[in-house]
Amino acid sequence: MGETGGRVADGGTVLVARPDNAGDVLLAGPAVRAVAAHADDVVLLAGPYGRAAAELLPGVTSVLEWRTPWIDPAPPPVTPARVAALTDAVRAAAPDAALVLTSFHQSPLPMALLLRLAGVPWIGAISEDYPGSLLDLRAPDPGDVPEPERMLGLAEAAGFRPAPGDEPRLRIRGPLPALPEDTGPPGYVVIHPGSAAPARAWPPGRAAAAVTALARAGHRVVVTGGPDETALTARVAGRHGVDLGGRTDLRSLAAVLAGATAVVAGNTGPAHLAAAVGTPVVSLFAPVVPAARWAPYGVPIALLGDQQAPCRGSRARHCPVPGHPCLTDVTPADVVRAVGSLAEVAA
């Protein structure tokens, strides 16, 4: 398999499609900035779970939202009306070119087909499948590389090289809002116990014990979570942590993470948001997907969890191994040591 096609000239409008979760969209940041260095406008096509992250990315001019049936975990039906809603919106944006960003287990071809129907004249993507006339650039799969590098590699293959001095790290737009008063000044540790996929979550009892252990080790601890995770964050925060469950949107969560000395989180969007604001991450990483691809990128990390566990590479949303040993075996003492080691690196 080789590359085919070339790229349109600089300028104009480029559509970048990444209709996944917030973390996936944040990981696309270096590729989006590279496109923005050459285009007049960048339209980011996102799903409902990634829209807020798309609006935080530098270089994005506008955001289109569409719930993608072959990606969404609760996929809507494919109907002519839903397809027309997308193609009409793309036609109105009138992009001169599009990049379809995917992870290794996703095909870009369904999206490329819809973009062709919307009249997009040039489309590039990484594809192992024969694309026929759906792609103008069919880039080879780069293998087991971090997701930001995979997506940036496609942008560069299309001729969108980063602006001089733009290092390939995650970033978001500033300024960020003020911290909630009860967090106190910067210098605390954040624990984010939730995850959209239960297979990637540290057991709540372990997380609650870690809050106590960190507090006893002299750390202030802040616990974060979404509006549907308030019972979880209250349990984890207990008497020793500040409970911010349900009190932050993505931008205010970024401010909280930016004020932390370290963030303790599973393989979930807030871990990538922490990386985007430059905060080290204790990554409680279940190996259902490869850490080489999806570990927090561009910041110091301490990777915890058995990366050779039987669930390795399964992409399971619910742990297929009784007892969830890959993360249950991580102890609060392990987390306290990891936070200390990251503090030494930062110093």
C-alpha positions in Angstrom: 0.0 0.0 0.0 1.4 3.4 -0.9 0.3 7.0 -0.9 -1.8 8.3 -3.7 -2.7 11.8 -4.8 -1.4 15.3 -3.8 -2.7 18.2 -1.9 -4.6 21.3 -2.9 -2.8 24.7 -2.6 -2.5 26.6 0.7 -5.4 28.8 1.8 -9.1 28.2 1.7 -11.1 26.1 4.1 -10.1 22.7 5.3 -12.4 20.4 7.2 -10.8 18.1 9.8 -13.0 15.2 10.9 -12.5 13.6 14.4 -16.0 12.6 15.5 -14.9 10.7 18.7 -14.7 11.5 22.4 -13.0 14.5 24.0 -9.7 12.8 24.6 -9.4 11.8 20.9 -10.2 15.3 19.8 -7.5 16.7 22.2 -5.0 14.3 20.7 -5.7 15.7 17.3 -4.5 19.1 18.4 -1.0 19.0 16.8 -2.5 18.0 13.4 -5.2 20.7 13.6 -2.6 23.4 14.3 -0.5 22.1 11.4 -3.5 22.4 9.1 -4.3 25.9 10.5 -0.8 27.0 9.6 -1.7 26.7 5.9 -5.5 27.2 5.7 -7.6 30.3 6.0 -10.2 28.5 8.0 -10.3 25.1 9.8 -13.7 23.5 10.3 -13.6 20.6 12.8 -16.3 18.0 12.5 -16.8 16.5 15.9 -19.3 14.3 17.7 -21.4 15.4 20.7 -18.9 14.0 23.2 -16.0 15.8 21.5 -17.5 19.1 20.7 -16.4 20.9 23.8 -12.8 19.7 23.3 -13.0 20.8 19.6 -13.9 24.4 20.7 -10.8 24.4 22.9 -8.3 23.6 20.2 -6.1 26.4 18.8 -6.5 26.8 15.1 -10.2 25.8 14.9 -12.3 28.4 13.2 -15.7 26.7 13.6 -17.1 23.3 14.7 -19.7 21.1 13.1 -21.4 18.5 15.3 -22.7 15.2 13.9 -23.3 11.9 15.8 -21.5 9.3 13.8 -23.3 5.9 13.6 -20.1 3.8 13.1 -18.3 5.4 16.1 -20.8 6.5 18.7 -21.1 4.0 21.6 -24.9 4.3 21.4 -25.2 4.7 17.6 -28.2 6.4 16.2 -29.9 4.9 13.1 -28.7 5.8 9.6 -31.5 7.6 7.9 -31.6 9.8 4.8 -32.5 12.8 7.0 -29.5 12.4 9.3 -27.2 11.9 6.3 -28.7 15.0 4.7 -28.1 17.0 7.8 -24.4 16.3 7.6 -24.0 16.8 3.9 -26.0 20.0 4.0 -23.8 21.4 6.8 -20.6 20.4 5.0 -21.9 21.9 1.7 -22.6 25.2 3.6 -19.0 25.2 5.0 -17.7 24.6 1.5 -14.3 23.1 2.4 -11.7 22.9 -0.3 -10.2 19.8 1.3 -10.7 17.5 4.2 -8.7 15.2 6.4 -10.4 12.3 8.1 -8.6 11.5 11.3 -9.0 7.9 12.7 -7.5 5.5 15.2 -6.0 2.3 13.9 -9.2 0.3 14.4 -11.4 2.7 12.5 -12.1 3.0 8.8 -12.2 6.5 7.3 -14.1 5.4 4.3 -17.7 5.9 5.5 -16.9 9.5 6.4 -15.1 10.0 3.1 -18.1 8.7 1.2 -20.4 11.3 2.9 -17.9 14.1 2.4 -17.8 13.2 -1.3 -21.6 13.3 -1.4 -21.3 16.8 0.1 -19.0 17.9 -2.7 -15.6 18.0 -1.0 -13.1 17.9 -3.8 -10.0 16.6 -2.0 -9.9 14.1 0.9 -7.0 12.5 2.7 -6.9 9.7 5.3 -4.9 6.8 6.6 -6.5 3.7 5.1 -5.6 0.0 4.8 -8.7 -0.7 2.8 -8.8 0.1 -0.9 -10.5 3.5 -1.2 -11.4 3.6 -4.8 -12.3 7.2 -5.6 -13.1 8.1 -2.0 -9.6 9.4 -1.2 -7.1 11.6 -3.0 -4.4 10.8 -0.4 -4.3 7.3 1.0 -1.5 7.4 3.6 0.0 4.2 5.0 -0.6 3.2 8.6 2.4 4.3 10.7 2.1 1.4 13.1 2.3 1.5 16.9 3.0 5.3 17.4 1.3 7.8 19.7 -2.1 8.9 18.4 -1.0 12.6 18.1 1.9 11.5 15.9 -0.3 9.3 13.8 -2.7 12.2 13.0 0.1 14.8 12.6 1.8 12.4 10.2 -1.3 12.4 8.0 -1.4 16.2 8.0 2.3 16.3 7.0 1.7 13.8 4.3 -0.9 16.1 2.9 1.5 19.0 3.0 0.3 20.6 6.2 3.6 21.0 8.1 3.6 22.6 11.5 4.4 26.3 11.8 8.0 27.0 12.8 8.5 26.5 16.5 5.2 24.7 17.0 6.3 21.7 19.0 4.1 18.6 18.6 2.4 18.7 22.0 -1.2 19.1 23.1 -2.5 22.6 23.7 -5.8 24.4 24.4 -6.9 27.9 24.0 -6.5 30.3 26.9 -7.3 32.2 29.0 -8.7 29.7 31.5 -11.2 30.7 34.2 -10.4 31.2 37.9 -10.2 28.2 40.1 -13.2 27.3 42.4 -12.5 28.9 45.8 -12.5 25.7 47.7 -9.6 24.2 45.7 -7.2 26.7 47.4 -4.2 27.9 45.5 -2.4 25.8 42.9 -0.3 22.9 44.2 -2.8 20.2 44.9 -3.1 16.7 43.5 -6.2 15.9 41.3 -7.8 12.5 41.3 -10.3 11.9 38.5 -11.8 8.5 39.2 -14.4 8.1 36.5 -14.2 6.8 32.9 -16.7 6.3 30.1 -15.6 2.7 29.8 -15.7 0.8 33.1 -12.8 -1.4 32.0 -10.5 1.7 32.2 -11.6 2.8 35.7 -9.7 2.3 38.9 -12.0 0.7 41.5 -13.7 3.5 43.6 -12.5 1.9 46.9 -8.9 2.1 45.7 -9.4 5.7 44.6 -10.9 6.7 48.0 -8.1 5.1 49.9 -5.6 6.9 47.7 -7.2 10.3 48.6 -6.6 9.4 52.3 -3.1 8.2 51.6 -2.2 11.3 49.7 -3.6 13.6 52.4 -1.6 11.7 55.0 1.5 12.2 52.9 0.9 16.0 53.0 -0.9 16.6 49.7 -4.1 18.6 49.2 -6.4 16.5 47.1 -9.1 17.6 44.7 -11.5 15.1 43.1 -13.1 15.8 39.8 -15.9 14.2 37.8 -18.9 15.0 35.5 -22.5 15.7 36.4 -23.4 12.0 36.3 -20.5 11.1 38.6 -21.3 13.0 41.7 -22.0 10.0 43.8 -18.7 8.6 42.8 -16.7 11.8 43.5 -18.4 12.2 46.9 -17.4 8.7 47.9 -13.8 9.1 46.6 -13.3 12.5 48.2 -14.6 11.5 51.6 -13.4 13.6 54.4 -9.9 14.3 53.0 -10.6 15.6 49.5 -12.3 18.6 47.9 -15.2 17.3 45.8 -15.7 19.1 42.5 -18.0 16.4 41.0 -20.4 18.0 38.6 -19.1 21.5 39.2 -16.8 21.9 36.1 -17.3 22.1 32.4 -14.3 21.2 30.2 -12.8 24.7 30.2 -13.1 25.1 34.0 -11.8 21.5 34.5 -8.8 22.5 32.4 -8.1 25.3 34.9 -8.3 22.9 37.8 -6.0 20.5 36.1 -3.5 23.3 35.2 -3.3 24.2 38.9 -2.3 20.7 40.0 1.2 19.3 40.6 -0.1 15.9 39.3 -3.3 14.4 38.0 -4.2 10.8 38.8 -6.6 9.4 36.1 -7.3 6.4 33.9 -7.2 6.4 30.2 -9.9 9.0 29.8 -10.3 12.5 28.4 -9.2 14.4 31.5 -5.8 12.7 31.4 -5.3 14.2 27.9 -6.7 17.5 29.1 -4.1 17.5 31.9 -1.4 16.9 29.2 -2.8 19.8 27.2 -2.2 22.2 30.1 1.2 20.7 30.9 0.4 18.8 34.1 2.2 15.5 34.8 -0.1 12.5 34.9 -0.2 9.3 37.0 -1.8 7.2 34.3 -3.8 4.3 35.7 -3.8 2.6 32.3 -5.8 -0.6 31.6 -4.2 -2.3 28.6 -7.4 -2.9 26.7 -5.8 -0.4 24.3 -2.1 0.1 23.8 -0.4 2.6 26.1 2.1 3.2 23.3 -0.8 4.9 21.4 -3.0 6.4 24.0 -0.9 7.3 27.1 -0.9 11.0 28.0 1.4 12.7 25.5 4.1 15.2 25.9 4.3 15.5 29.7 6.0 13.4 32.4 3.9 10.4 33.2 4.0 7.5 35.7 2.3 4.5 34.0 0.6 2.2 36.5 -1.3 -1.0 35.7 -0.3 -4.4 34.3 0.3 -3.8 30.6 0.6 -7.6 30.0 -2.7 -8.5 31.6 -5.1 -11.0 29.8 -7.3 -8.1 28.7 -4.5 -6.6 26.6 -5.6 -5.3 23.2 -9.2 -6.4 23.7 -10.7 -2.9 23.4 -13.3 -4.1 25.9 -15.6 -1.5 27.6 -16.2 -3.9 30.5 -13.3 -5.9 31.9 -13.4 -9.5 30.6 -11.2 -10.7 33.4 -12.8 -11.5 36.8 -11.6 -9.0 39.5 -10.3 -6.4 37.0 -6.7 -7.3 38.2 -4.8 -5.0 35.8 -6.0 -2.0 37.8 -7.2 -3.5 41.1 -3.6 -4.6 41.8 -2.5 -0.9 41.8 -2.4 0.2 45.4 -2.8 3.7 47.0 0.8 3.4 48.1 1.8 3.0 44.4 0.0 6.2 43.6 1.6 8.1 46.4 5.0 7.0 45.2 4.2 7.9 41.6 3.0 11.4 42.6 6.3 11.9 44.6 8.4 10.7 41.6 6.6 13.2 39.3 7.2 16.0 41.8 10.9 15.2 41.7 10.9 15.3 37.9 9.1 18.6 37.9 11.5 20.1 40.4 
